[in-house]
Amino acid sequence: MKKNLLLFMGLVMGFLIILTLRPIDTSIEHASSIEAIVDSIGSNEGAGDISLHIKGSDIAFCVNQGTSFGMQNEVLSSLMEGKAALIHYADHFTPLDPFGRHRYIIQISLAGSVIFDENRDPHFILPH
């Protein structure tokens, strides 16, 4: 009985590790999207992540290592706060965020212009 329980727990842990470590699909074809007003912009200085907070939502939409792509919190705030943005994000489940409070941004469009695209180089371009 004890052996079966340990085997079962090992299988469950292995499954959770696989779910945690699987790569995120960053193709725009498999992305979900939301068009909403950006309430505020935040950043994580240590990791370099940029987060967008949407009006009326408690979900944080994050650009992984956004500062390394040239994104600056102050510039994004003046550009996006209070404006409608189209955000494409990965529809991805991970045990690290079981309730989906953080979404991985693949593409951001503002006033019809793409300003960030995970799959393009350069990733971030200020609109003209």
Buried (B, 14 or more C-beta within 10 A) or exposed (E): EEEEEEEEEEEEEEEEEEEEEEEBBBEEEEBEEBEBBBBBBBBEEEEBBBBBBBEEBEBBBBBBBBBEBEBBBEEBBEBBBEEEBBBBBBBBEBEEEEEEEBBBBBBBBBEEEBBBBBEEEEBBBEEE
